[in-house]
Amino acid sequence: MLAVPWFLFALLIFVSSTADETCSTNFCKNNGQCYPLNNNSTTNVSFSNISFWGCICQPCFTGEKCEYSNNIISLSLTSAMITDIRNAGRPSQKTAREFAFVFVTSLLVLVALANNILSLLTFLSLKDVPSDTLTKVRGNNQIYLILYSVYGLIVMSELEIRVILMLFKIESSEYQFYLCNVAPVFGAMMVHLGLWTSALFIGERMLYEIFNIQVISTTGRSIIINIIVFVLVACSHIHEIFGRRARPDPLLPGAYVCTFDYGEQYLNNIDVAFTIIHLAGPCLLHLICSILIIVRLIVTQKGANRAHIYDANQQVPHVWRHVVGEHRDFFIPPLLIILCALPHFLFAHLMVHCIEISKTDYLRLHIALNLLVYIPQTITFAIYVYPNKDYRNLYAKSVGGKFIRRVCCCKRTLQSTETRSRSDTELSMFNQVQRDNNVDENKQKR
């Protein structure tokens, strides 16, 4: 009888030593802590059914070895949409969310197609513009403006394709590779190329305004600069192709969600660094160039005030408002780009670093701020062409401007024709009534 307790005691010592031995290697991933299981184990410990150990995971990680990330910040735009759709309780809610995402995205894409096509046709006509007009529009920046419009067309078309394909729920490995490893990386690269193109564009305009230097005064030089920028931005996104993984969705068994999963911490640090550079860098360049231009124009305006235009004692705020209003075509694009790109950067990289997928409000905020980044490339015509009088004149002479004017004129002509026809009909009816009345009066007189 005494042999049984001694045997159980020896087995307990063996199990404890085995668990301690296993935990000494700390097999838990993502800084998880190994934990020997016992009867007092808490429910927040992820454990294996065949071992005597468990892992206490860091926030935003789950799984037996803390190998799965459920962090909202690491989700791409379409992955965040898919997660929000899966979180819906009823089928009607899922259908409503699918419709909302497709409708909003399709609306943005339609606006982007109209804006970027009209902008592209306008900027292509710059090659036929004399040098004095180019001086008015501040430099020969044709290549930058054309590429910005092209990037806008590509990135919005790719976003629409991704959103539509996510509705088909295809589970093939090829589709998962495209949706997870290719499409988000390509879309982010196009967005970052657009940000850098606009930043270099305003930098060239700043140099021209202040120092009368045309950095991209020739087409060949512009092409070389843009090729260099394209190569640098593309190289900075290569690691994302290998870093993205389709991992099991922690909220829906059998489903997968696309997220970053770097095996080494230094790769994650590189990704964060590149993201900060691509988002904060263009915003900072826009801000610096805008401030320098404002200071330059205020100094110039104050000098003109002393000469003869305004009162020499006019206050700087009044001059500042006058300068910004007169040169609004210069300040609208950088202001809008900063307001659209900066919120997501602050939210995802400075304010918070870990938000679990179960928090639906933050998930939708992540989606909204992601979509906000696309706005500048959606309304290219509204921020670059329309505020500038010289660009508007070029647009009116372009193929797109002539087509729009012809369509509008045809509508006005048709409306005027219908109005004239209606007036003629009413007049003829009135004359007929008058004639009938005259006939009746003559009959009565007889």
TORPARO-772549 format. One line per field, with one value per residue (C-alpha): residue in three letters; chain; x, y, z. Coordinates in Angstrom, 1 decimal. Layout:
BEGIN
code ALA:...
unit A:...
east X:...
north Y:...
up Z:...
***
This chain:
BEGIN
code MET:LEU:ALA:VAL:PRO:TRP:PHE:LEU:PHE:ALA:LEU:LEU:ILE:PHE:VAL:SER:SER:THR:ALA:ASP:GLU:THR:CYS:SER:THR:ASN:PHE:CYS:LYS:ASN:ASN:GLY:GLN:CYS:TYR:PRO:LEU:ASN:ASN:ASN:SER:THR:THR:ASN:VAL:SER:PHE:SER:ASN:ILE:SER:PHE:TRP:GLY:CYS:ILE:CYS:GLN:PRO:CYS:PHE:THR:GLY:GLU:LYS:CYS:GLU:TYR:SER:ASN:ASN:ILE:ILE:SER:LEU:SER:LEU:THR:SER:ALA:MET:ILE:THR:ASP:ILE:ARG:ASN:ALA:GLY:ARG:PRO:SER:GLN:LYS:THR:ALA:ARG:GLU:PHE:ALA:PHE:VAL:PHE:VAL:THR:SER:LEU:LEU:VAL:LEU:VAL:ALA:LEU:ALA:ASN:ASN:ILE:LEU:SER:LEU:LEU:THR:PHE:LEU:SER:LEU:LYS:ASP:VAL:PRO:SER:ASP:THR:LEU:THR:LYS:VAL:ARG:GLY:ASN:ASN:GLN:ILE:TYR:LEU:ILE:LEU:TYR:SER:VAL:TYR:GLY:LEU:ILE:VAL:MET:SER:GLU:LEU:GLU:ILE:ARG:VAL:ILE:LEU:MET:LEU:PHE:LYS:ILE:GLU:SER:SER:GLU:TYR:GLN:PHE:TYR:LEU:CYS:ASN:VAL:ALA:PRO:VAL:PHE:GLY:ALA:MET:MET:VAL:HIS:LEU:GLY:LEU:TRP:THR:SER:ALA:LEU:PHE:ILE:GLY:GLU:ARG:MET:LEU:TYR:GLU:ILE:PHE:ASN:ILE:GLN:VAL:ILE:SER:THR:THR:GLY:ARG:SER:ILE:ILE:ILE:ASN:ILE:ILE:VAL:PHE:VAL:LEU:VAL:ALA:CYS:SER:HIS:ILE:HIS:GLU:ILE:PHE:GLY:ARG:ARG:ALA:ARG:PRO:ASP:PRO:LEU:LEU:PRO:GLY:ALA:TYR:VAL:CYS:THR:PHE:ASP:TYR:GLY:GLU:GLN:TYR:LEU:ASN:ASN:ILE:ASP:VAL:ALA:PHE:THR:ILE:ILE:HIS:LEU:ALA:GLY:PRO:CYS:LEU:LEU:HIS:LEU:ILE:CYS:SER:ILE:LEU:ILE:ILE:VAL:ARG:LEU:ILE:VAL:THR:GLN:LYS:GLY:ALA:ASN:ARG:ALA:HIS:ILE:TYR:ASP:ALA:ASN:GLN:GLN:VAL:PRO:HIS:VAL:TRP:ARG:HIS:VAL:VAL:GLY:GLU:HIS:ARG:ASP:PHE:PHE:ILE:PRO:PRO:LEU:LEU:ILE:ILE:LEU:CYS:ALA:LEU:PRO:HIS:PHE:LEU:PHE:ALA:HIS:LEU:MET:VAL:HIS:CYS:ILE:GLU:ILE:SER:LYS:THR:ASP:TYR:LEU:ARG:LEU:HIS:ILE:ALA:LEU:ASN:LEU:LEU:VAL:TYR:ILE:PRO:GLN:THR:ILE:THR:PHE:ALA:ILE:TYR:VAL:TYR:PRO:ASN:LYS:ASP:TYR:ARG:ASN:LEU:TYR:ALA:LYS:SER:VAL:GLY:GLY:LYS:PHE:ILE:ARG:ARG:VAL:CYS:CYS:CYS:LYS:ARG:THR:LEU:GLN:SER:THR:GLU:THR:ARG:SER:ARG:SER:ASP:THR:GLU:LEU:SER:MET:PHE:ASN:GLN:VAL:GLN:ARG:ASP:ASN:ASN:VAL:ASP:GLU:ASN:LYS:GLN:LYS:ARG
unit A:A:A:A:A:A:A:A:A:A:A:A:A:A:A:A:A:A:A:A:A:A:A:A:A:A:A:A:A:A:A:A:A:A:A:A:A:A:A:A:A:A:A:A:A:A:A:A:A:A:A:A:A:A:A:A:A:A:A:A:A:A:A:A:A:A:A:A:A:A:A:A:A:A:A:A:A:A:A:A:A:A:A:A:A:A:A:A:A:A:A:A:A:A:A:A:A:A:A:A:A:A:A:A:A:A:A:A:A:A:A:A:A:A:A:A:A:A:A:A:A:A:A:A:A:A:A:A:A:A:A:A:A:A:A:A:A:A:A:A:A:A:A:A:A:A:A:A:A:A:A:A:A:A:A:A:A:A:A:A:A:A:A:A:A:A:A:A:A:A:A:A:A:A:A:A:A:A:A:A:A:A:A:A:A:A:A:A:A:A:A:A:A:A:A:A:A:A:A:A:A:A:A:A:A:A:A:A:A:A:A:A:A:A:A:A:A:A:A:A:A:A:A:A:A:A:A:A:A:A:A:A:A:A:A:A:A:A:A:A:A:A:A:A:A:A:A:A:A:A:A:A:A:A:A:A:A:A:A:A:A:A:A:A:A:A:A:A:A:A:A:A:A:A:A:A:A:A:A:A:A:A:A:A:A:A:A:A:A:A:A:A:A:A:A:A:A:A:A:A:A:A:A:A:A:A:A:A:A:A:A:A:A:A:A:A:A:A:A:A:A:A:A:A:A:A:A:A:A:A:A:A:A:A:A:A:A:A:A:A:A:A:A:A:A:A:A:A:A:A:A:A:A:A:A:A:A:A:A:A:A:A:A:A:A:A:A:A:A:A:A:A:A:A:A:A:A:A:A:A:A:A:A:A:A:A:A:A:A:A:A:A:A:A:A:A:A:A:A:A:A:A:A:A:A:A:A:A:A:A:A:A:A:A:A:A:A:A:A:A:A:A:A:A:A:A:A:A:A:A:A:A:A:A:A:A:A:A:A:A:A:A:A:A:A:A
east 0.0:2.9:4.3:1.4:2.0:5.7:5.0:2.7:5.2:8.0:5.7:4.9:8.6:9.2:6.4:7.5:11.1:10.0:7.9:10.6:13.1:10.8:10.2:13.9:14.1:11.2:9.6:6.9:7.0:6.6:8.0:5.5:6.3:6.4:4.2:4.0:0.4:-1.2:-4.6:-4.5:-3.9:-5.8:-8.0:-5.8:-3.0:-2.8:-1.8:-1.2:-3.2:-0.1:2.3:2.6:3.4:1.5:2.3:1.2:1.0:1.7:-1.2:-2.3:-0.9:-2.7:-2.2:-0.6:2.8:1.6:2.3:-0.8:-1.2:-4.6:-3.4:-5.6:-2.6:-0.9:-4.0:-4.2:-7.2:-9.1:-8.1:-9.6:-12.8:-13.0:-12.5:-15.2:-17.6:-16.8:-17.5:-21.1:-23.5:-26.3:-26.2:-28.1:-25.4:-22.7:-24.6:-25.0:-21.3:-20.3:-22.5:-21.2:-17.6:-18.2:-20.3:-17.8:-14.9:-16.7:-17.7:-14.1:-12.9:-15.5:-14.4:-10.8:-11.2:-12.9:-10.4:-7.3:-8.3:-9.1:-5.9:-3.9:-5.3:-4.6:-1.0:-0.3:-1.2:1.7:4.0:2.3:2.5:4.9:7.6:5.9:2.9:5.1:6.6:3.1:2.5:5.8:8.2:8.2:6.7:4.9:6.4:5.6:2.0:1.5:2.9:0.8:-2.3:-1.2:-0.4:-3.9:-5.5:-3.5:-3.9:-7.7:-8.3:-6.3:-8.2:-11.5:-10.3:-9.3:-12.6:-14.6:-12.5:-12.9:-16.6:-16.0:-14.3:-11.8:-9.7:-7.1:-3.4:-2.8:-5.6:-4.5:-1.0:-2.3:-4.7:-2.2:1.4:1.0:-2.0:-1.5:2.2:1.6:-1.2:0.9:3.8:1.6:0.3:3.8:5.0:2.1:3.1:6.8:5.9:3.7:6.4:9.2:6.8:6.2:10.0:10.7:8.1:9.6:13.1:11.6:9.7:12.5:15.7:14.4:16.0:14.3:15.6:13.5:13.6:14.2:12.2:15.2:16.2:12.6:12.5:15.8:14.7:11.4:13.1:15.4:12.4:10.5:13.4:14.0:10.3:9.9:13.0:11.7:8.6:10.2:10.4:6.6:6.1:7.8:6.6:2.9:1.1:-2.4:-2.9:-5.9:-8.5:-8.7:-12.4:-13.6:-12.2:-11.4:-11.0:-7.8:-6.7:-3.7:-1.2:2.5:4.5:8.2:10.4:13.0:12.5:14.9:12.6:9.7:11.9:12.8:9.2:8.2:11.1:10.2:6.5:7.4:9.7:7.1:4.3:6.0:8.7:6.4:4.3:7.3:8.6:5.2:5.1:8.7:8.2:4.8:6.3:9.2:7.0:4.6:7.6:9.0:5.7:5.0:8.4:7.8:4.3:5.5:8.1:5.4:3.4:6.2:6.4:2.8:0.3:-0.8:-0.3:3.3:2.0:-0.3:-0.1:1.4:-1.8:-3.5:-0.7:-0.7:-4.4:-3.9:-0.9:-2.6:-5.8:-3.9:-1.7:-4.3:-3.5:-0.1:-1.2:-4.3:-2.5:0.1:-2.5:-4.9:-2.1:-1.0:-4.5:-5.2:-1.9:-1.0:-4.0:-3.3:0.4:-0.3:-3.0:-1.0:2.6:2.6:-0.6:-1.2:0.8:-1.5:-5.3:-7.0:-9.3:-12.3:-12.5:-14.8:-14.8:-11.0:-11.2:-13.5:-11.4:-8.4:-10.4:-11.6:-8.1:-6.8:-9.3:-8.5:-5.0:-6.4:-8.4:-5.6:-5.1:-8.8:-9.4:-6.3:-8.2:-9.9:-6.6:-4.1:-6.1:-9.2:-7.6:-5.0:-6.3:-3.6:-4.2:-8.0:-7.2:-5.1:-7.9:-10.4:-8.2:-7.5:-9.3:-11.1:-12.2:-13.5:-15.4:-17.0:-17.9:-19.4:-21.5:-22.6:-23.4:-25.4:-27.4:-28.0:-28.9:-31.3:-32.9:-33.2:-34.7:-37.2:-38.0:-38.4:-40.6:-42.7:-43.1:-44.1:-46.6:-48.1:-48.2:-49.9:-52.5:-53.1:-53.6:-55.9:-58.0:-58.1:-59.2:-62.0:-63.1:-63.2:-65.3:-67.8:-68.1:-68.8:-71.4:-73.2:-73.1:-74.8
north 0.0:2.4:1.7:3.6:7.0:6.7:6.0:9.0:11.2:10.1:10.7:14.2:15.1:13.8:15.8:19.0:18.6:17.9:21.1:23.1:21.7:22.6:26.1:26.7:26.8:29.3:28.0:30.7:33.1:36.9:37.4:35.0:33.5:29.7:28.6:25.1:24.0:22.9:22.9:26.6:27.6:30.6:30.8:33.3:30.7:29.1:25.4:22.3:19.1:16.9:18.8:20.0:23.6:26.7:30.2:33.5:35.7:39.4:41.6:41.2:37.6:34.3:30.6:27.7:29.3:32.9:32.5:34.3:38.0:39.6:43.2:45.6:47.8:45.1:44.4:45.7:47.7:44.8:42.4:44.9:45.0:41.2:41.0:43.6:41.6:38.4:40.0:40.6:38.4:38.0:37.4:40.6:42.6:40.9:41.8:45.4:45.8:44.2:46.7:49.6:48.8:48.1:51.3:53.6:52.1:52.2:55.9:56.8:54.9:56.7:60.1:59.1:58.0:61.2:63.4:61.6:61.2:64.9:65.9:63.5:65.1:68.6:67.8:66.1:69.3:71.1:70.0:72.5:75.3:78.3:79.0:82.1:80.1:77.5:80.3:81.2:77.6:77.6:75.4:72.5:69.9:67.9:64.5:64.8:65.8:63.1:60.4:61.6:61.2:57.7:56.6:57.7:55.7:52.6:52.6:53.3:50.6:48.1:48.9:48.3:45.0:43.9:44.9:43.1:39.9:39.7:39.1:35.9:34.3:32.3:30.0:28.9:29.4:31.5:33.9:34.1:34.9:37.7:39.1:39.0:39.2:41.1:43.4:45.2:45.7:47.0:49.3:50.7:51.3:53.3:55.4:56.1:56.9:59.4:61.0:61.3:62.6:65.4:66.2:66.5:68.5:71.0:71.0:72.0:74.7:76.0:76.2:78.0:80.5:81.3:80.8:80.7:77.3:74.8:71.4:69.5:71.9:69.2:66.1:63.8:65.0:64.6:61.0:60.1:61.5:59.6:56.4:56.8:57.5:54.5:52.1:53.3:53.0:49.6:48.3:49.5:47.3:44.0:42.7:43.0:40.4:37.8:39.3:39.0:35.7:34.4:33.3:31.6:34.1:34.0:35.0:32.6:29.0:27.8:31.3:33.2:36.8:38.6:40.1:40.8:37.9:38.6:35.9:38.3:41.5:43.5:42.9:44.3:47.3:47.8:47.7:50.3:52.6:52.4:53.1:56.2:57.4:57.0:58.7:61.2:62.1:63.6:65.3:66.9:68.0:69.5:71.4:72.8:73.9:75.5:77.5:78.7:79.8:81.6:83.4:84.3:85.6:87.6:89.3:90.1:91.4:93.6:95.0:95.8:97.4:99.8:100.7:101.7:98.8:98.7:100.5:99.9:99.4:96.6:93.7:90.4:88.4:90.5:90.0:86.3:86.0:87.9:85.7:82.4:83.6:84.7:81.6:79.1:76.8:76.3:75.6:73.4:70.2:70.1:71.0:68.3:65.7:66.4:66.3:63.0:61.1:62.3:60.9:57.3:57.7:59.2:56.6:53.5:54.4:57.0:56.8:53.0:50.0:47.2:46.9:43.5:42.6:42.1:45.9:46.8:50.6:50.8:48.4:50.7:53.7:51.9:51.3:55.0:56.4:54.0:55.2:58.8:58.3:57.7:61.0:63.2:60.8:60.6:64.3:65.2:67.6:69.4:70.1:70.7:71.9:73.7:76.1:77.3:79.7:78.8:75.1:75.7:77.4:74.4:72.1:74.1:73.6:69.9:67.0:66.3:70.0:70.2:66.9:68.1:71.4:69.8:67.5:70.4:72.5:69.7:69.4:73.1:73.2:70.3:72.0:75.2:73.4:71.6:74.9:76.7:73.8:73.9:77.6:77.3:74.6:76.7:79.8:77.8:76.5:80.0:81.3:78.4:79.3:82.9:82.0:79.8:82.6:85.0:82.5:82.1:85.9:86.4:83.7:85.4:88.8:87.3
up 0.0:0.7:-2.8:-4.5:-2.7:-3.4:-7.0:-7.4:-5.6:-8.0:-11.0:-9.7:-9.4:-12.9:-14.4:-12.6:-13.6:-17.2:-17.3:-15.8:-18.3:-21.2:-19.9:-19.5:-23.4:-23.5:-26.7:-26.5:-29.4:-29.5:-26.0:-24.4:-21.0:-20.4:-17.6:-16.0:-15.8:-12.5:-11.0:-10.2:-13.9:-15.0:-18.0:-19.9:-20.3:-23.8:-23.4:-25.4:-24.9:-25.0:-22.8:-19.2:-20.1:-21.3:-22.6:-21.1:-24.3:-24.6:-25.6:-29.3:-29.5:-29.1:-29.8:-28.0:-28.5:-28.9:-32.6:-33.9:-34.0:-33.5:-33.7:-35.7:-36.6:-38.6:-40.8:-44.3:-45.4:-47.0:-44.2:-41.7:-43.8:-43.9:-40.1:-39.5:-41.8:-39.9:-36.6:-37.6:-35.7:-38.2:-41.9:-42.5:-40.7:-42.8:-46.0:-44.8:-44.0:-47.3:-49.2:-47.2:-47.9:-51.6:-52.0:-50.3:-52.2:-55.5:-54.9:-54.2:-57.3:-59.6:-58.3:-58.7:-62.3:-63.3:-61.4:-62.5:-66.2:-66.4:-64.6:-66.8:-70.0:-68.6:-67.7:-71.0:-72.7:-70.9:-73.7:-76.0:-73.5:-74.2:-71.7:-70.2:-69.2:-67.6:-65.6:-64.4:-63.2:-61.5:-63.4:-65.9:-63.6:-66.2:-65.4:-61.7:-62.3:-64.9:-62.7:-59.7:-61.8:-63.1:-59.5:-58.4:-61.2:-60.4:-56.7:-56.7:-59.4:-57.4:-54.3:-56.1:-57.4:-53.9:-52.3:-55.0:-54.8:-51.0:-51.5:-53.4:-50.3:-52.5:-50.4:-53.0:-52.1:-55.2:-54.3:-50.7:-51.8:-54.1:-51.5:-48.6:-50.1:-53.4:-53.5:-50.1:-50.8:-54.3:-53.0:-50.2:-52.6:-55.0:-52.1:-50.9:-54.5:-54.7:-51.4:-52.4:-55.9:-54.5:-51.9:-54.5:-56.6:-53.9:-53.1:-56.7:-56.6:-53.4:-54.9:-57.9:-55.8:-53.4:-55.5:-59.0:-59.4:-61.7:-60.5:-62.9:-65.8:-68.4:-69.1:-69.0:-65.5:-64.3:-65.6:-63.9:-60.6:-60.7:-61.7:-58.6:-56.4:-57.8:-57.2:-53.7:-52.7:-54.4:-52.6:-49.2:-49.7:-50.8:-47.2:-46.9:-49.5:-47.3:-44.0:-44.6:-43.7:-43.9:-40.3:-38.6:-37.5:-33.7:-33.8:-36.5:-36.6:-40.1:-41.5:-42.2:-41.9:-43.5:-41.1:-40.6:-39.1:-39.1:-37.6:-36.5:-34.5:-36.6:-39.7:-37.7:-36.8:-40.4:-41.4:-38.8:-39.8:-43.5:-42.8:-40.7:-43.4:-46.2:-44.2:-42.0:-44.5:-47.2:-44.6:-43.1:-46.5:-47.3:-44.0:-44.3:-48.0:-47.2:-44.2:-46.3:-49.1:-46.7:-45.1:-48.5:-49.8:-46.6:-46.9:-50.5:-49.8:-47.0:-49.4:-51.8:-49.1:-48.3:-52.0:-53.0:-52.8:-49.2:-45.9:-44.7:-41.2:-42.2:-39.7:-40.6:-40.0:-42.6:-45.0:-44.2:-45.1:-48.3:-49.3:-48.6:-50.4:-53.5:-53.6:-52.5:-55.4:-53.9:-50.4:-50.9:-52.0:-49.2:-46.6:-47.7:-48.0:-44.4:-43.0:-44.8:-44.2:-40.7:-38.7:-39.6:-38.9:-35.5:-34.7:-35.8:-35.0:-32.2:-30.2:-30.0:-31.0:-30.0:-30.4:-30.3:-33.2:-30.9:-30.4:-33.3:-32.8:-33.2:-36.1:-38.0:-37.1:-38.6:-41.8:-41.9:-41.4:-44.0:-46.6:-45.7:-46.9:-50.4:-50.6:-52.1:-55.0:-55.4:-56.0:-58.0:-60.4:-57.4:-55.6:-58.5:-61.5:-60.4:-57.8:-60.4:-63.1:-65.6:-65.2:-65.6:-68.9:-70.0:-69.0:-71.1:-74.1:-73.4:-74.9:-71.6:-71.2:-74.8:-74.3:-71.1:-72.6:-75.6:-73.5:-71.3:-74.3:-75.9:-72.7:-72.6:-76.3:-75.8:-72.8:-74.6:-77.6:-75.4:-73.7:-77.1:-78.4:-75.2:-75.6:-79.2:-78.4:-75.7:-78.0:-80.7:-78.3:-77.0:-80.6:-81.4:-78.3:-79.4:-82.9:-81.5:-79.2:-82.2:-84.2:-81.4:-81.0:-84.7:-84.7:-81.8:-83.6:-86.6
***
